[in-house]
Amino acid sequence: MAVYERSSKLIECTSLFQGRCRWRNLYNIDQKDVIKESQQHVVANDENSSTVIFVGTFTSQDNIQS
């Protein structure tokens, strides 16, 4: 799980259902009409793999140096 505060969302990912994630309303996770589920497999779905979620902020005005 991860919190995306900017959009008031809770990101829930599971290895069930072939590794999908859902976005829920951060303040009321029971509201069924606000759940969005990924259509693609985005997290590992086997016992030997792991997944890390990173939520960050970026705007096109940010000056990124590599």
PQR file of N, CA, C, O and H, with PARSE charges and radii, in Angstrom:
ATOM      1  N   MET A   1       0.835  -1.179   0.000 -0.4000 1.5000
ATOM      2  CA  MET A   1       0.000   0.000   0.000 -0.0000 2.0000
ATOM      3  C   MET A   1       0.879   1.240   0.000  0.5500 1.7000
ATOM      4  O   MET A   1       1.996   1.240   0.518 -0.5500 1.4000
ATOM      5  N   ALA A   2       0.348   2.279  -0.587 -0.4000 1.5000
ATOM      6  CA  ALA A   2       1.025   3.568  -0.603 -0.0000 2.0000
ATOM      7  C   ALA A   2      -0.044   4.655  -0.613  0.5500 1.7000
ATOM      8  O   ALA A   2      -1.154   4.447  -1.104 -0.5500 1.4000
ATOM      9  H   ALA A   2      -0.559   2.279  -1.008  0.4000 1.0000
ATOM     10  N   VAL A   3       0.301   5.805  -0.071 -0.4000 1.5000
ATOM     11  CA  VAL A   3      -0.619   6.936  -0.043 -0.0000 2.0000
ATOM     12  C   VAL A   3      -0.163   7.958  -1.079  0.5500 1.7000
ATOM     13  O   VAL A   3       1.005   8.345  -1.114 -0.5500 1.4000
ATOM     14  H   VAL A   3       1.202   5.974   0.328  0.4000 1.0000
ATOM     15  N   TYR A   4      -1.089   8.382  -1.910 -0.4000 1.5000
ATOM     16  CA  TYR A   4      -0.848   9.452  -2.876 -0.0000 2.0000
ATOM     17  C   TYR A   4      -1.641  10.651  -2.381  0.5500 1.7000
ATOM     18  O   TYR A   4      -2.796  10.852  -2.756 -0.5500 1.4000
ATOM     19  H   TYR A   4      -2.038   8.068  -1.881  0.4000 1.0000
ATOM     20  N   GLU A   5      -0.994  11.448  -1.526 -0.4000 1.5000
ATOM     21  CA  GLU A   5      -1.689  12.535  -0.836 -0.0000 2.0000
ATOM     22  C   GLU A   5      -2.220  13.608  -1.770  0.5500 1.7000
ATOM     23  O   GLU A   5      -3.294  14.160  -1.531 -0.5500 1.4000
ATOM     24  H   GLU A   5      -0.056  11.286  -1.221  0.4000 1.0000
ATOM     25  N   ARG A   6      -1.488  13.907  -2.822 -0.4000 1.5000
ATOM     26  CA  ARG A   6      -1.891  14.984  -3.733 -0.0000 2.0000
ATOM     27  C   ARG A   6      -3.294  14.748  -4.300  0.5500 1.7000
ATOM     28  O   ARG A   6      -4.041  15.700  -4.526 -0.5500 1.4000
ATOM     29  H   ARG A   6      -0.616  13.458  -3.017  0.4000 1.0000
ATOM     30  N   SER A   7      -3.649  13.493  -4.528 -0.4000 1.5000
ATOM     31  CA  SER A   7      -4.976  13.162  -5.056 -0.0000 2.0000
ATOM     32  C   SER A   7      -5.869  12.497  -4.024  0.5500 1.7000
ATOM     33  O   SER A   7      -6.950  12.014  -4.361 -0.5500 1.4000
ATOM     34  H   SER A   7      -3.042  12.719  -4.344  0.4000 1.0000
ATOM     35  N   SER A   8      -5.433  12.464  -2.769 -0.4000 1.5000
ATOM     36  CA  SER A   8      -6.193  11.831  -1.682 -0.0000 2.0000
ATOM     37  C   SER A   8      -6.562  10.394  -2.027  0.5500 1.7000
ATOM     38  O   SER A   8      -7.711   9.980  -1.873 -0.5500 1.4000
ATOM     39  H   SER A   8      -4.554  12.857  -2.496  0.4000 1.0000
ATOM     40  N   LYS A   9      -5.573   9.642  -2.494 -0.4000 1.5000
ATOM     41  CA  LYS A   9      -5.801   8.251  -2.889 -0.0000 2.0000
ATOM     42  C   LYS A   9      -4.935   7.302  -2.079  0.5500 1.7000
ATOM     43  O   LYS A   9      -3.828   7.643  -1.663 -0.5500 1.4000
ATOM     44  H   LYS A   9      -4.639   9.978  -2.619  0.4000 1.0000
ATOM     45  N   LEU A  10      -5.458   6.111  -1.865 -0.4000 1.5000
ATOM     46  CA  LEU A  10      -4.717   4.997  -1.298 -0.0000 2.0000
ATOM     47  C   LEU A  10      -4.479   4.025  -2.444  0.5500 1.7000
ATOM     48  O   LEU A  10      -5.424   3.603  -3.109 -0.5500 1.4000
ATOM     49  H   LEU A  10      -6.358   5.833  -2.203  0.4000 1.0000
ATOM     50  N   ILE A  11      -3.226   3.671  -2.675 -0.4000 1.5000
ATOM     51  CA  ILE A  11      -2.889   2.732  -3.745 -0.0000 2.0000
ATOM     52  C   ILE A  11      -2.671   1.373  -3.108  0.5500 1.7000
ATOM     53  O   ILE A  11      -1.773   1.200  -2.285 -0.5500 1.4000
ATOM     54  H   ILE A  11      -2.457   4.014  -2.135  0.4000 1.0000
ATOM     55  N   GLU A  12      -3.485   0.424  -3.488 -0.4000 1.5000
ATOM     56  CA  GLU A  12      -3.445  -0.931  -2.928 -0.0000 2.0000
ATOM     57  C   GLU A  12      -3.061  -1.892  -4.042  0.5500 1.7000
ATOM     58  O   GLU A  12      -3.756  -1.989  -5.053 -0.5500 1.4000
ATOM     59  H   GLU A  12      -4.215   0.564  -4.157  0.4000 1.0000
ATOM     60  N   CYS A  13      -1.962  -2.597  -3.856 -0.4000 1.5000
ATOM     61  CA  CYS A  13      -1.516  -3.567  -4.861 -0.0000 2.0000
ATOM     62  C   CYS A  13      -1.446  -4.946  -4.223  0.5500 1.7000
ATOM     63  O   CYS A  13      -1.123  -5.082  -3.043 -0.5500 1.4000
ATOM     64  H   CYS A  13      -1.398  -2.519  -3.035  0.4000 1.0000
ATOM     65  N   THR A  14      -1.749  -5.954  -5.007 -0.4000 1.5000
ATOM     66  CA  THR A  14      -1.757  -7.313  -4.497 -0.0000 2.0000
ATOM     67  C   THR A  14      -1.257  -8.273  -5.567  0.5500 1.7000
ATOM     68  O   THR A  14      -1.350  -7.995  -6.762 -0.5500 1.4000
ATOM     69  H   THR A  14      -2.011  -5.843  -5.966  0.4000 1.0000
ATOM     70  N   SER A  15      -0.739  -9.379  -5.131 -0.4000 1.5000
ATOM     71  CA  SER A  15      -0.313 -10.397  -6.088 -0.0000 2.0000
ATOM     72  C   SER A  15      -1.494 -11.250  -6.553  0.5500 1.7000
ATOM     73  O   SER A  15      -1.364 -12.031  -7.496 -0.5500 1.4000
ATOM     74  H   SER A  15      -0.664  -9.605  -4.160  0.4000 1.0000
ATOM     75  N   LEU A  16      -2.635 -11.104  -5.899 -0.4000 1.5000
ATOM     76  CA  LEU A  16      -3.852 -11.769  -6.369 -0.0000 2.0000
ATOM     77  C   LEU A  16      -4.306 -11.125  -7.669  0.5500 1.7000
ATOM     78  O   LEU A  16      -3.923  -9.994  -7.969 -0.5500 1.4000
ATOM     79  H   LEU A  16      -2.741 -10.469  -5.133  0.4000 1.0000
ATOM     80  N   PHE A  17      -5.101 -11.821  -8.425 -0.4000 1.5000
ATOM     81  CA  PHE A  17      -5.665 -11.302  -9.677 -0.0000 2.0000
ATOM     82  C   PHE A  17      -4.560 -10.855 -10.636  0.5500 1.7000
ATOM     83  O   PHE A  17      -4.695  -9.837 -11.315 -0.5500 1.4000
ATOM     84  H   PHE A  17      -5.412 -12.740  -8.181  0.4000 1.0000
ATOM     85  N   GLN A  18      -3.482 -11.611 -10.685 -0.4000 1.5000
ATOM     86  CA  GLN A  18      -2.381 -11.374 -11.624 -0.0000 2.0000
ATOM     87  C   GLN A  18      -1.646 -10.061 -11.396  0.5500 1.7000
ATOM     88  O   GLN A  18      -1.169  -9.452 -12.354 -0.5500 1.4000
ATOM     89  H   GLN A  18      -3.373 -12.438 -10.133  0.4000 1.0000
ATOM     90  N   GLY A  19      -1.545  -9.612 -10.146 -0.4000 1.5000
ATOM     91  CA  GLY A  19      -0.721  -8.457  -9.825 -0.0000 2.0000
ATOM     92  C   GLY A  19      -1.298  -7.115 -10.214  0.5500 1.7000
ATOM     93  O   GLY A  19      -0.647  -6.339 -10.913 -0.5500 1.4000
ATOM     94  H   GLY A  19      -1.933 -10.106  -9.368  0.4000 1.0000
ATOM     95  N   ARG A  20      -2.491  -6.834  -9.777 -0.4000 1.5000
ATOM     96  CA  ARG A  20      -3.143  -5.567 -10.118 -0.0000 2.0000
ATOM     97  C   ARG A  20      -3.159  -4.612  -8.929  0.5500 1.7000
ATOM     98  O   ARG A  20      -3.022  -5.019  -7.775 -0.5500 1.4000
ATOM     99  H   ARG A  20      -3.020  -7.464  -9.209  0.4000 1.0000
ATOM    100  N   CYS A  21      -3.331  -3.335  -9.245 -0.4000 1.5000
ATOM    101  CA  CYS A  21      -3.428  -2.298  -8.217 -0.0000 2.0000
ATOM    102  C   CYS A  21      -4.797  -1.635  -8.292  0.5500 1.7000
ATOM    103  O   CYS A  21      -5.436  -1.607  -9.344 -0.5500 1.4000
ATOM    104  H   CYS A  21      -3.443  -3.005 -10.182  0.4000 1.0000
ATOM    105  N   ARG A  22      -5.229  -1.106  -7.161 -0.4000 1.5000
ATOM    106  CA  ARG A  22      -6.476  -0.345  -7.103 -0.0000 2.0000
ATOM    107  C   ARG A  22      -6.193   0.991  -6.438  0.5500 1.7000
ATOM    108  O   ARG A  22      -5.371   1.087  -5.527 -0.5500 1.4000
ATOM    109  H   ARG A  22      -4.710  -1.129  -6.307  0.4000 1.0000
ATOM    110  N   TRP A  23      -6.878   2.007  -6.902 -0.4000 1.5000
ATOM    111  CA  TRP A  23      -6.841   3.317  -6.256 -0.0000 2.0000
ATOM    112  C   TRP A  23      -8.158   3.481  -5.516  0.5500 1.7000
ATOM    113  O   TRP A  23      -9.232   3.272  -6.080 -0.5500 1.4000
ATOM    114  H   TRP A  23      -7.546   1.930  -7.643  0.4000 1.0000
ATOM    115  N   ARG A  24      -8.063   3.853  -4.259 -0.4000 1.5000
ATOM    116  CA  ARG A  24      -9.265   4.058  -3.455 -0.0000 2.0000
ATOM    117  C   ARG A  24      -9.251   5.465  -2.871  0.5500 1.7000
ATOM    118  O   ARG A  24      -8.196   6.090  -2.758 -0.5500 1.4000
ATOM    119  H   ARG A  24      -7.191   4.022  -3.801  0.4000 1.0000
ATOM    120  N   ASN A  25     -10.413   5.950  -2.507 -0.4000 1.5000
ATOM    121  CA  ASN A  25     -10.506   7.222  -1.808 -0.0000 2.0000
ATOM    122  C   ASN A  25      -9.810   7.074  -0.463  0.5500 1.7000
ATOM    123  O   ASN A  25     -10.152   6.178   0.310 -0.5500 1.4000
ATOM    124  H   ASN A  25     -11.270   5.443  -2.598  0.4000 1.0000
ATOM    125  N   LEU A  26      -8.849   7.928  -0.171 -0.4000 1.5000
ATOM    126  CA  LEU A  26      -8.057   7.823   1.049 -0.0000 2.0000
ATOM    127  C   LEU A  26      -8.903   7.972   2.304  0.5500 1.7000
ATOM    128  O   LEU A  26      -8.582   7.387   3.338 -0.5500 1.4000
ATOM    129  H   LEU A  26      -8.571   8.656  -0.798  0.4000 1.0000
ATOM    130  N   TYR A  27      -9.971   8.741   2.226 -0.4000 1.5000
ATOM    131  CA  TYR A  27     -10.769   9.026   3.415 -0.0000 2.0000
ATOM    132  C   TYR A  27     -11.984   8.129   3.566  0.5500 1.7000
ATOM    133  O   TYR A  27     -12.625   8.136   4.618 -0.5500 1.4000
ATOM    134  H   TYR A  27     -10.232   9.216   1.385  0.4000 1.0000
ATOM    135  N   ASN A  28     -12.316   7.355   2.537 -0.4000 1.5000
ATOM    136  CA  ASN A  28     -13.426   6.415   2.633 -0.0000 2.0000
ATOM    137  C   ASN A  28     -13.172   5.272   1.649  0.5500 1.7000
ATOM    138  O   ASN A  28     -13.645   5.314   0.513 -0.5500 1.4000
ATOM    139  H   ASN A  28     -11.796   7.349   1.683  0.4000 1.0000
ATOM    140  N   ILE A  29     -12.431   4.258   2.080 -0.4000 1.5000
ATOM    141  CA  ILE A  29     -12.040   3.169   1.177 -0.0000 2.0000
ATOM    142  C   ILE A  29     -13.194   2.234   0.835  0.5500 1.7000
ATOM    143  O   ILE A  29     -13.063   1.394  -0.055 -0.5500 1.4000
ATOM    144  H   ILE A  29     -12.046   4.224   3.003  0.4000 1.0000
ATOM    145  N   ASP A  30     -14.322   2.369   1.530 -0.4000 1.5000
ATOM    146  CA  ASP A  30     -15.486   1.528   1.235 -0.0000 2.0000
ATOM    147  C   ASP A  30     -16.313   2.035   0.059  0.5500 1.7000
ATOM    148  O   ASP A  30     -17.135   1.288  -0.471 -0.5500 1.4000
ATOM    149  H   ASP A  30     -14.428   3.051   2.253  0.4000 1.0000
ATOM    150  N   GLN A  31     -16.122   3.273  -0.361 -0.4000 1.5000
ATOM    151  CA  GLN A  31     -16.912   3.813  -1.467 -0.0000 2.0000
ATOM    152  C   GLN A  31     -16.572   3.065  -2.746  0.5500 1.7000
ATOM    153  O   GLN A  31     -15.482   3.223  -3.295 -0.5500 1.4000
ATOM    154  H   GLN A  31     -15.455   3.880   0.069  0.4000 1.0000
ATOM    155  N   LYS A  32     -17.493   2.262  -3.211 -0.4000 1.5000
ATOM    156  CA  LYS A  32     -17.249   1.419  -4.378 -0.0000 2.0000
ATOM    157  C   LYS A  32     -17.142   2.222  -5.668  0.5500 1.7000
ATOM    158  O   LYS A  32     -16.452   1.791  -6.592 -0.5500 1.4000
ATOM    159  H   LYS A  32     -18.379   2.134  -2.765  0.4000 1.0000
ATOM    160  N   ASP A  33     -17.796   3.365  -5.762 -0.4000 1.5000
ATOM    161  CA  ASP A  33     -17.782   4.114  -7.010 -0.0000 2.0000
ATOM    162  C   ASP A  33     -16.487   4.891  -7.240  0.5500 1.7000
ATOM    163  O   ASP A  33     -16.299   5.459  -8.316 -0.5500 1.4000
ATOM    164  H   ASP A  33     -18.357   3.715  -5.012  0.4000 1.0000
ATOM    165  N   VAL A  34     -15.598   4.928  -6.256 -0.4000 1.5000
ATOM    166  CA  VAL A  34     -14.353   5.675  -6.441 -0.0000 2.0000
ATOM    167  C   VAL A  34     -13.156   4.754  -6.635  0.5500 1.7000
ATOM    168  O   VAL A  34     -12.020   5.223  -6.713 -0.5500 1.4000
ATOM    169  H   VAL A  34     -15.751   4.467  -5.382  0.4000 1.0000
ATOM    170  N   ILE A  35     -13.398   3.454  -6.715 -0.4000 1.5000
ATOM    171  CA  ILE A  35     -12.297   2.508  -6.896 -0.0000 2.0000
ATOM    172  C   ILE A  35     -11.913   2.447  -8.370  0.5500 1.7000
ATOM    173  O   ILE A  35     -12.774   2.287  -9.236 -0.5500 1.4000
ATOM    174  H   ILE A  35     -14.321   3.074  -6.652  0.4000 1.0000
ATOM    175  N   LYS A  36     -10.631   2.575  -8.649 -0.4000 1.5000
ATOM    176  CA  LYS A  36     -10.112   2.376 -10.002 -0.0000 2.0000
ATOM    177  C   LYS A  36      -9.148   1.212  -9.938  0.5500 1.7000
ATOM    178  O   LYS A  36      -8.290   1.157  -9.058 -0.5500 1.4000
ATOM    179  H   LYS A  36      -9.932   2.705  -7.945  0.4000 1.0000
ATOM    180  N   GLU A  37      -9.283   0.294 -10.854 -0.4000 1.5000
ATOM    181  CA  GLU A  37      -8.404  -0.876 -10.877 -0.0000 2.0000
ATOM    182  C   GLU A  37      -7.589  -0.875 -12.158  0.5500 1.7000
ATOM    183  O   GLU A  37      -8.113  -0.606 -13.239 -0.5500 1.4000
ATOM    184  H   GLU A  37      -9.980   0.338 -11.569  0.4000 1.0000
ATOM    185  N   SER A  38      -6.302  -1.180 -12.029 -0.4000 1.5000
ATOM    186  CA  SER A  38      -5.445  -1.232 -13.219 -0.0000 2.0000
ATOM    187  C   SER A  38      -5.893  -2.372 -14.119  0.5500 1.7000
ATOM    188  O   SER A  38      -6.294  -3.433 -13.641 -0.5500 1.4000
ATOM    189  H   SER A  38      -5.876  -1.398 -11.151  0.4000 1.0000
ATOM    190  N   GLN A  39      -5.822  -2.150 -15.400 -0.4000 1.5000
ATOM    191  CA  GLN A  39      -6.192  -3.181 -16.367 -0.0000 2.0000
ATOM    192  C   GLN A  39      -5.004  -4.051 -16.741  0.5500 1.7000
ATOM    193  O   GLN A  39      -5.172  -5.142 -17.286 -0.5500 1.4000
ATOM    194  H   GLN A  39      -5.496  -1.288 -15.789  0.4000 1.0000
ATOM    195  N   GLN A  40      -3.805  -3.569 -16.448 -0.4000 1.5000
ATOM    196  CA  GLN A  40      -2.596  -4.326 -16.743 -0.0000 2.0000
ATOM    197  C   GLN A  40      -1.997  -4.849 -15.450  0.5500 1.7000
ATOM    198  O   GLN A  40      -2.299  -4.355 -14.364 -0.5500 1.4000
ATOM    199  H   GLN A  40      -3.668  -2.683 -16.005  0.4000 1.0000
ATOM    200  N   HIS A  41      -1.154  -5.845 -15.581 -0.4000 1.5000
ATOM    201  CA  HIS A  41      -0.465  -6.417 -14.435 -0.0000 2.0000
ATOM    202  C   HIS A  41       0.723  -5.521 -14.119  0.5500 1.7000
ATOM    203  O   HIS A  41       1.614  -5.358 -14.953 -0.5500 1.4000
ATOM    204  H   HIS A  41      -0.909  -6.247 -16.463  0.4000 1.0000
ATOM    205  N   VAL A  42       0.748  -4.938 -12.924 -0.4000 1.5000
ATOM    206  CA  VAL A  42       1.790  -3.960 -12.603 -0.0000 2.0000
ATOM    207  C   VAL A  42       2.667  -4.362 -11.428  0.5500 1.7000
ATOM    208  O   VAL A  42       3.672  -3.702 -11.162 -0.5500 1.4000
ATOM    209  H   VAL A  42       0.024  -5.071 -12.246  0.4000 1.0000
ATOM    210  N   VAL A  43       2.317  -5.419 -10.724 -0.4000 1.5000
ATOM    211  CA  VAL A  43       3.159  -5.905  -9.628 -0.0000 2.0000
ATOM    212  C   VAL A  43       3.436  -7.387  -9.825  0.5500 1.7000
ATOM    213  O   VAL A  43       2.726  -8.086 -10.548 -0.5500 1.4000
ATOM    214  H   VAL A  43       1.501  -5.956 -10.940  0.4000 1.0000
ATOM    215  N   ALA A  44       4.488  -7.843  -9.162 -0.4000 1.5000
ATOM    216  CA  ALA A  44       4.867  -9.255  -9.265 -0.0000 2.0000
ATOM    217  C   ALA A  44       3.739 -10.137  -8.748  0.5500 1.7000
ATOM    218  O   ALA A  44       3.073  -9.792  -7.772 -0.5500 1.4000
ATOM    219  H   ALA A  44       5.065  -7.275  -8.574  0.4000 1.0000
ATOM    220  N   ASN A  45       3.528 -11.257  -9.393 -0.4000 1.5000
ATOM    221  CA  ASN A  45       2.453 -12.151  -8.955 -0.0000 2.0000
ATOM    222  C   ASN A  45       2.954 -13.572  -8.735  0.5500 1.7000
ATOM    223  O   ASN A  45       2.234 -14.537  -8.990 -0.5500 1.4000
ATOM    224  H   ASN A  45       4.069 -11.537 -10.186  0.4000 1.0000
ATOM    225  N   ASP A  46       4.195 -13.696  -8.258 -0.4000 1.5000
ATOM    226  CA  ASP A  46       4.689 -15.018  -7.895 -0.0000 2.0000
ATOM    227  C   ASP A  46       5.439 -14.928  -6.568  0.5500 1.7000
ATOM    228  O   ASP A  46       5.807 -13.838  -6.130 -0.5500 1.4000
ATOM    229  H   ASP A  46       4.780 -12.912  -8.051  0.4000 1.0000
ATOM    230  N   GLU A  47       5.659 -16.050  -5.946 -0.4000 1.5000
ATOM    231  CA  GLU A  47       6.217 -16.077  -4.595 -0.0000 2.0000
ATOM    232  C   GLU A  47       7.693 -15.702  -4.515  0.5500 1.7000
ATOM    233  O   GLU A  47       8.192 -15.458  -3.416 -0.5500 1.4000
ATOM    234  H   GLU A  47       5.360 -16.936  -6.302  0.4000 1.0000
ATOM    235  N   ASN A  48       8.400 -15.647  -5.621 -0.4000 1.5000
ATOM    236  CA  ASN A  48       9.830 -15.355  -5.609 -0.0000 2.0000
ATOM    237  C   ASN A  48      10.177 -13.928  -6.023  0.5500 1.7000
ATOM    238  O   ASN A  48      11.357 -13.583  -6.092 -0.5500 1.4000
ATOM    239  H   ASN A  48       7.995 -15.846  -6.514  0.4000 1.0000
ATOM    240  N   SER A  49       9.196 -13.107  -6.294 -0.4000 1.5000
ATOM    241  CA  SER A  49       9.440 -11.740  -6.749 -0.0000 2.0000
ATOM    242  C   SER A  49       8.843 -10.747  -5.768  0.5500 1.7000
ATOM    243  O   SER A  49       7.949 -11.080  -4.990 -0.5500 1.4000
ATOM    244  H   SER A  49       8.237 -13.387  -6.238  0.4000 1.0000
ATOM    245  N   SER A  50       9.350  -9.527  -5.815 -0.4000 1.5000
ATOM    246  CA  SER A  50       8.809  -8.479  -4.953 -0.0000 2.0000
ATOM    247  C   SER A  50       8.600  -7.213  -5.771  0.5500 1.7000
ATOM    248  O   SER A  50       9.123  -7.074  -6.876 -0.5500 1.4000
ATOM    249  H   SER A  50      10.076  -9.256  -6.447  0.4000 1.0000
ATOM    250  N   THR A  51       7.825  -6.293  -5.207 -0.4000 1.5000
ATOM    251  CA  THR A  51       7.494  -5.046  -5.873 -0.0000 2.0000
ATOM    252  C   THR A  51       7.644  -3.906  -4.888  0.5500 1.7000
ATOM    253  O   THR A  51       7.322  -4.059  -3.710 -0.5500 1.4000
ATOM    254  H   THR A  51       7.399  -6.406  -4.309  0.4000 1.0000
ATOM    255  N   VAL A  52       8.127  -2.766  -5.353 -0.4000 1.5000
ATOM    256  CA  VAL A  52       8.255  -1.564  -4.535 -0.0000 2.0000
ATOM    257  C   VAL A  52       7.432  -0.471  -5.197  0.5500 1.7000
ATOM    258  O   VAL A  52       7.475  -0.305  -6.416 -0.5500 1.4000
ATOM    259  H   VAL A  52       8.389  -2.642  -6.310  0.4000 1.0000
ATOM    260  N   ILE A  53       6.680   0.275  -4.388 -0.4000 1.5000
ATOM    261  CA  ILE A  53       5.886   1.386  -4.906 -0.0000 2.0000
ATOM    262  C   ILE A  53       6.564   2.683  -4.497  0.5500 1.7000
ATOM    263  O   ILE A  53       6.919   2.863  -3.332 -0.5500 1.4000
ATOM    264  H   ILE A  53       6.645   0.140  -3.398  0.4000 1.0000
ATOM    265  N   PHE A  54       6.744   3.585  -5.453 -0.4000 1.5000
ATOM    266  CA  PHE A  54       7.282   4.912  -5.171 -0.0000 2.0000
ATOM    267  C   PHE A  54       6.293   5.932  -5.683  0.5500 1.7000
ATOM    268  O   PHE A  54       5.915   5.905  -6.854 -0.5500 1.4000
ATOM    269  H   PHE A  54       6.456   3.439  -6.399  0.4000 1.0000
ATOM    270  N   VAL A  55       5.871   6.829  -4.813 -0.4000 1.5000
ATOM    271  CA  VAL A  55       4.988   7.917  -5.207 -0.0000 2.0000
ATOM    272  C   VAL A  55       5.759   9.203  -4.967  0.5500 1.7000
ATOM    273  O   VAL A  55       6.142   9.493  -3.834 -0.5500 1.4000
ATOM    274  H   VAL A  55       6.178   6.850  -3.861  0.4000 1.0000
ATOM    275  N   GLY A  56       5.989   9.969  -6.010 -0.4000 1.5000
ATOM    276  CA  GLY A  56       6.736  11.216  -5.892 -0.0000 2.0000
ATOM    277  C   GLY A  56       6.026  12.321  -6.643  0.5500 1.7000
ATOM    278  O   GLY A  56       5.013  12.094  -7.305 -0.5500 1.4000
ATOM    279  H   GLY A  56       5.678   9.733  -6.930  0.4000 1.0000
ATOM    280  N   THR A  57       6.567  13.515  -6.532 -0.4000 1.5000
ATOM    281  CA  THR A  57       5.989  14.648  -7.245 -0.0000 2.0000
ATOM    282  C   THR A  57       6.995  15.157  -8.261  0.5500 1.7000
ATOM    283  O   THR A  57       8.204  15.108  -8.032 -0.5500 1.4000
ATOM    284  H   THR A  57       7.389  13.700  -5.994  0.4000 1.0000
ATOM    285  N   PHE A  58       6.499  15.637  -9.364 -0.4000 1.5000
ATOM    286  CA  PHE A  58       7.329  16.172 -10.430 -0.0000 2.0000
ATOM    287  C   PHE A  58       6.475  17.095 -11.273  0.5500 1.7000
ATOM    288  O   PHE A  58       5.324  16.784 -11.578 -0.5500 1.4000
ATOM    289  H   PHE A  58       5.518  15.677  -9.550  0.4000 1.0000
ATOM    290  N   THR A  59       7.033  18.216 -11.642 -0.4000 1.5000
ATOM    291  CA  THR A  59       6.365  19.095 -12.596 -0.0000 2.0000
ATOM    292  C   THR A  59       7.326  19.371 -13.738  0.5500 1.7000
ATOM    293  O   THR A  59       8.533  19.170 -13.603 -0.5500 1.4000
ATOM    294  H   THR A  59       7.969  18.468 -11.394  0.4000 1.0000
ATOM    295  N   SER A  60       6.803  19.820 -14.837 -0.4000 1.5000
ATOM    296  CA  SER A  60       7.655  20.092 -15.995 -0.0000 2.0000
ATOM    297  C   SER A  60       8.613  21.249 -15.731  0.5500 1.7000
ATOM    298  O   SER A  60       9.588  21.414 -16.464 -0.5500 1.4000
ATOM    299  H   SER A  60       5.823  19.983 -14.946  0.4000 1.0000
ATOM    300  N   GLN A  61       8.356  22.056 -14.698 -0.4000 1.5000
ATOM    301  CA  GLN A  61       9.250  23.156 -14.358 -0.0000 2.0000
ATOM    302  C   GLN A  61      10.424  22.707 -13.480  0.5500 1.7000
ATOM    303  O   GLN A  61      11.369  23.471 -13.283 -0.5500 1.4000
ATOM    304  H   GLN A  61       7.563  21.922 -14.102  0.4000 1.0000
ATOM    305  N   ASP A  62      10.377  21.482 -12.954 -0.4000 1.5000
ATOM    306  CA  ASP A  62      11.472  20.990 -12.117 -0.0000 2.0000
ATOM    307  C   ASP A  62      12.738  20.863 -12.950  0.5500 1.7000
ATOM    308  O   ASP A  62      12.703  20.389 -14.086 -0.5500 1.4000
ATOM    309  H   ASP A  62       9.610  20.861 -13.114  0.4000 1.0000
ATOM    310  N   ASN A  63      13.853  21.290 -12.376 -0.4000 1.5000
ATOM    311  CA  ASN A  63      15.133  21.206 -13.067 -0.0000 2.0000
ATOM    312  C   ASN A  63      15.826  19.929 -12.617  0.5500 1.7000
ATOM    313  O   ASN A  63      16.376  19.877 -11.517 -0.5500 1.4000
ATOM    314  H   ASN A  63      13.881  21.676 -11.454  0.4000 1.0000
ATOM    315  N   ILE A  64      15.804  18.912 -13.448 -0.4000 1.5000
ATOM    316  CA  ILE A  64      16.387  17.615 -13.112 -0.0000 2.0000
ATOM    317  C   ILE A  64      17.800  17.546 -13.672  0.5500 1.7000
ATOM    318  O   ILE A  64      18.013  17.723 -14.872 -0.5500 1.4000
ATOM    319  H   ILE A  64      15.357  18.955 -14.342  0.4000 1.0000
ATOM    320  N   GLN A  65      18.756  17.289 -12.797 -0.4000 1.5000
ATOM    321  CA  GLN A  65      20.153  17.125 -13.192 -0.0000 2.0000
ATOM    322  C   GLN A  65      20.513  15.661 -13.058  0.5500 1.7000
ATOM    323  O   GLN A  65      20.176  15.034 -12.053 -0.5500 1.4000
ATOM    324  H   GLN A  65      18.583  17.145 -11.823  0.4000 1.0000
ATOM    325  N   SER A  66      21.188  15.101 -14.046 -0.4000 1.5000
ATOM    326  CA  SER A  66      21.604  13.699 -13.936 -0.0000 2.0000
ATOM    327  C   SER A  66      23.102  13.588 -13.796  0.5500 1.7000
ATOM    328  O   SER A  66      23.632  12.482 -13.691 -0.5500 1.4000
ATOM    329  H   SER A  66      21.461  15.610 -14.863  0.4000 1.0000
TER
END
